Amino acid sequence: MKPGILGIGWEVPRDRADPDAGWRVATAEPGSVPPRLRRSGAIARHALAAARAAYRSAGVDPGPGDAIVFATTDGGIAHSKKFFSGLSADGCGSPLLFPETVYNAPCSHVAAVLGIGGPALTLVTDDGLSAVCEAARMVAGGFAARVLAIAANEADPMASMAHRHWRVVRSGTNPAGEGAAALLVGTGGMARVEKWESGPPVRTRAACREIFKSGFPAGALVAGSFSGPLGRAARRGLPGAAGVAFDASGVFGEAGAVGGAAAAVWLSGHLEAGGCGVVFSCGYAGGNSSLCLTGA
Amino acid sequence: MGCVSAAGNDLASNLASLREGRSGIGPVEGFDGRGFRARTAGEVRGLRLPPRVRRWSRAAGMLFAAVREALDARPGFSPDWIVLGMTGGGMELGEQFFHAAAGGAGGPGGPAYGRAARRVRGYLPQVPVNDVAHALGIRAPVRIVSNACASGADAIGLGWQLVSSGAARRVLAGGCDGLSRFVYGGFDCLQALTPGVCRPFDRARDGLTLGEGAAVLLLENEGAVRVAGYGAASDTHHLTQPHPDGRGPLAAMRRALAAAATDVSEVGHVNAHGTATVQNDACEAAALRALGVTAPVTSTKALTGHALGAAGAIEAVFSCLSILHGFVPATLNYTEPDEGVRLDIVSGGARAVSQRVVVSNSFGFGGANASLVFQRA
């Protein structure tokens, strides 16, 4: 059975005042954050907001048997930094912070708040589209009837320092960013997933130029996420690269795994009935995936 | 299979430790552990690695050794996929960068910063995996599963899904994690570590002992032992504490047995998550009783320590070894039964049994629960 996109949602950065600090998602109003998330980092709040939007868009409630595939690149990096600062300064870290540093903490919060008791898988990756590919695989293989694919990341100045060193982030052109994107994958819905594929990680720019060389069908709507020197090389290697209708970095900045899933969200929302579209994602560590959709 | 743990640096030495009940837990040596309540860990020692691999993170070095051992035993195995569980990646490289960027050793302008910044890329979990694959000539897509202490089991479960659904013919699946001050300090501040001895399921248990290691399985549709089923479920309860009635573990085990098309009466033994914390062992025991398990139950964490993202993979290898060699390893340091546990805990030495089916449990922070079923072919 072909998987389909039932609903989409994202949490987009709005605060672009200081590109060097990163494009940030506006802080949620006090009171709108569930008690479970009161100590969590921004990443969990972004993920929850995008997940809720995806269910709203699908017109369904979260089901206790739904599964989650959650992708992140840096996880709760701000809490990790705070925890390590405390550990270094006092020799004792905070027991409130440490659990939030674990990569699957945001996914756990989403599952608990929405009451989703099925399998919940956290992937650490620079290629957020891989979460959507995993969700499609689980539905197609009969391992889950409905899977919520989420990608989320939070911006942090120290992570940006590292990213600048690797030339992922370049001042003025592609600032650090944050946010979340979510797709509810099942059967039917607004778009059908025709094909999905993840490739071996690539290590050089020359190799990146080759990964998507098979290109896309004529007339296809193209969306993508191309991060860091490797991702930018992959985009240059796309046949008809100028035809990329949506590049996630223009909306999210360099937000790690968010880009690939956000490109899938955008494409799902812009496909006309019967129209064909392709999503490409290549992250700064060379992780890469592609996904082909048809509008329903 | 390939396996590196505190109980041994290869399969043969791990098997010997399992049979003889030889623990690899000792005083912490790999980092400065002063100031912590706990003082012991299951550290991997004396691993022989090529010079360039020694420059990688601890986790990457152990992964390299485990993958090399597995591939040496199965020449020509070329995986379509690599699926690995990991919780910390190259955490010690992240620590060095945090320290330098926060002002240590002269801060961002200082000499340590440039060095730390060059190496911090290895902190990302996918980078060491990519490096190991490249060094061993493997070209395959990679998935890194980070589901806390269930990561290794979930990775093997994902690998099983890929092979059983026909999406892949061969998968390299497992897990790895290296100890670091960050992680040790985290568990210590939660008071989850025992200041004494790791005693899974014992009445006097008072916490876990951390460990490290790497283990991988080469999955395909043949072999003497096969992964027969996998089940996962979320607690939807607390970030660090398991739901007291064990509903998540119970759901995971039920799904795994159903996927394996087998019944609890067929189970020869259970390799429990058995961390030796008061709450985990009580919750797991409740789930096992609710499932109707009467088979022997063991926890091997007092041999290896709790290797976090590697634990599920190491215990998967142990489960396969116990099927192949017809024994159930003993739960070390188990001397006094806990009235709240009420299970047949194997103690006082390995127990010889002929068994066809083994269940291996792994549970983690965030209410992540995974169960694997292994079956003799």
Interface residues (C-beta under 8 A of the other chain):
Chain A: I68 T73 G75 S80 K81 F83 F84 S85 L87 S88 G91 C92 G93 S94 P95 F98 P99 E100 T101 V102 Y103 N104 A105 C107 S108 H109 A111 A112 G115 I116 G117 G118 P119 A120 L121 T122 L123 V124 T125 D126 S130 E134 R137 M138 G141 G142 F143 M158 M161 A162 H165 W166 S198 G199 P200 P201 R203 A285 G286 G287
Chain B: R34 G35 M86 T87 G89 G94 E95 F97 F98 H99 A101 A102 G104 P108 A117 R118 V120 R121 L124 P125 Q126 V127 N130 A133 H134 R139 A140 P141 V142 R143 I144 V145 S146 N147 A148 D154 L158 Q161 L162 S165 A167 R181 F182 G185 G186 F187 C189 L190 Q191 A232 A233 S234 D235 T236 H237 L239 T240 G248 A251 G364 F365 G366 G367 A368
